[in-house]
Amino acid sequence: MALETTRFDIQNYIKSHEDQTGYLDAVLEDGDPALIAAAIGDIARGRGASQFAKDSGLSRETIYKVFRPGGNPTLDTIAKAVKVLGLRLSLVPASNSTKGPI
């Protein structure tokens, strides 16, 4: 008997604002810029790319182009996207950092 599988789709797991921010927080912990961009794109598509574009002032094309693995969003683009998510960018010391404040 063959094992039947289905394609994993993150959209099935990030429907609420809490799920979306938890997902983004987990990706930020990893620190991989490509994953961070892709996670923002996942959330934008989950919310509806057209509405996300309208709310952020970014074009749908920009959302699909830069918020994907390998995309290279600018800090301005990330800031606009994060604002739509109801979040803000901030810096905190890394848990393994021995340096004091900047």
C-alpha positions in Angstrom: 0.0 0.0 0.0 1.5 3.3 -1.1 1.8 6.2 1.4 -0.2 9.1 0.3 1.3 12.5 1.0 0.1 16.1 0.5 2.1 19.1 -0.2 3.0 21.2 2.9 1.5 24.7 2.6 2.4 27.2 5.4 -0.8 29.1 4.6 -2.7 26.4 6.4 -0.9 27.2 9.6 -0.6 31.0 9.8 -4.2 32.2 9.6 -4.3 34.3 12.8 -2.3 37.4 13.6 -0.7 35.4 16.5 0.3 32.6 14.2 1.8 35.0 11.7 3.8 36.9 14.3 4.9 33.6 15.9 6.1 32.3 12.5 8.0 35.5 11.7 9.5 35.5 15.2 10.7 31.9 14.7 12.3 32.8 11.4 13.9 35.9 12.8 15.6 33.7 15.5 17.3 31.8 12.7 18.6 35.0 11.2 18.7 33.9 7.6 17.7 37.0 5.5 16.3 34.8 2.7 14.0 33.0 5.1 12.9 36.3 6.7 12.0 37.6 3.3 10.2 34.4 2.4 8.3 34.4 5.7 7.1 38.0 5.1 6.0 36.9 1.6 4.1 33.9 3.0 2.2 36.2 5.3 1.5 38.8 2.6 0.1 36.1 0.3 -1.9 34.6 3.2 -3.5 38.0 3.8 -4.0 38.6 0.1 -1.2 40.1 -1.9 -3.4 42.8 -3.4 -4.6 44.0 -0.1 -1.2 43.8 1.4 0.2 45.8 -1.4 -2.5 48.5 -1.0 -1.9 48.7 2.8 1.9 48.8 2.5 2.2 51.1 -0.5 4.2 48.4 -2.3 3.2 46.9 -5.6 2.1 43.3 -5.9 5.0 42.7 -8.2 7.4 44.0 -5.5 5.8 41.7 -2.9 6.1 38.7 -5.1 9.7 39.6 -6.3 11.4 40.5 -3.1 9.5 38.5 -0.4 10.6 35.1 -1.7 13.6 32.9 -1.1 16.5 34.7 -2.8 14.6 38.0 -2.8 16.6 41.0 -1.6 14.2 43.5 0.0 15.5 46.9 1.1 15.2 48.0 4.7 12.5 50.4 3.6 10.5 47.7 2.0 10.8 45.5 5.1 9.8 48.4 7.3 6.6 49.0 5.2 5.7 45.3 5.2 6.3 45.0 9.0 4.2 48.0 9.7 1.2 46.4 7.8 1.7 43.4 10.1 1.2 45.6 13.1 4.8 45.2 14.2 7.9 47.4 14.4 11.5 46.7 13.9 13.8 46.8 17.0 17.2 45.6 18.0 17.8 43.5 21.1 21.1 42.0 22.3 21.8 38.5 21.0 21.5 35.9 23.7 25.2 34.9 23.3 26.4 38.5 23.1 28.9 39.7 25.6 29.0 43.3 24.4 27.1 46.0 26.1 24.8 48.5 24.5 25.8 50.3 21.4 
